[in-house]
Amino acid sequence: MSPSLQTYIGFANGACRNTRNISSTAWVIYSPSDELVSMHGVSLGQIMNNIAEYSAVIALLSESISFGIWSLIVRLDS
């Protein structure tokens, strides 16, 4: 089976500090054998929590495509 057809697992999360709307996002990708493929986080500035969550998913999907991953289970907390 081609590596790109194996199912990887990605976790994504966005957060917002209510006092100033300072947001960030983070995501990780694990291989089918539970090895860490990629891990990133980004400060987004002053945006709302829902946008931070959505931005995390977009970044996770974009990065998985850049690695040639076409089968991804996405795990979220929201």
C-alpha positions in Angstrom: 0.0 0.0 0.0 1.3 3.5 -0.9 2.2 5.7 2.1 -0.2 8.4 0.8 -3.1 5.9 0.9 -2.5 4.9 4.5 -4.7 6.6 7.1 -3.0 9.2 9.3 -4.4 10.9 12.4 -4.4 14.7 12.9 -5.3 16.7 15.9 -6.2 20.4 15.6 -7.2 23.0 18.2 -7.7 26.8 18.4 -7.9 28.9 21.5 -8.8 32.5 22.4 -8.1 34.4 25.6 -11.4 36.1 26.4 -9.8 39.2 28.1 -8.2 40.4 24.9 -9.3 38.1 22.1 -5.7 37.0 21.6 -5.9 33.7 19.7 -3.6 30.8 18.7 -3.9 27.6 16.8 -2.0 24.3 16.9 -2.0 21.0 15.0 -0.2 17.7 14.9 -0.1 14.8 12.4 0.7 11.2 13.4 1.6 8.4 11.0 -0.4 5.1 10.9 2.4 3.7 13.1 1.9 6.5 15.7 5.1 8.4 14.8 5.0 12.2 14.9 5.0 13.5 11.3 4.5 17.2 12.0 3.7 19.6 14.9 3.0 23.3 14.6 1.4 26.2 16.3 0.7 29.8 15.3 -0.3 33.0 17.1 -3.3 34.6 15.2 -3.7 37.9 17.0 -7.1 39.3 17.9 -9.7 37.0 16.5 -12.6 35.1 17.9 -12.4 31.5 19.2 -14.5 29.9 16.4 -12.2 31.4 13.8 -9.1 30.1 15.6 -10.7 26.6 15.7 -11.5 26.8 12.0 -8.0 28.1 11.1 -6.5 25.1 12.9 -8.4 22.6 10.8 -7.5 24.5 7.6 -3.8 24.5 8.6 -3.9 20.8 9.4 -5.5 19.8 6.1 -3.2 22.1 4.1 -0.1 20.6 5.8 -1.3 17.0 5.4 -1.7 17.6 1.6 1.8 19.1 1.5 3.1 15.8 2.9 1.1 13.8 0.3 -1.4 12.5 2.9 -4.8 11.9 1.3 -6.4 9.9 4.1 -6.6 11.7 7.4 -8.8 11.2 10.5 -9.2 14.6 12.1 -9.7 14.8 15.9 -11.1 18.0 17.5 -12.3 19.1 20.9 -15.1 21.3 19.6 
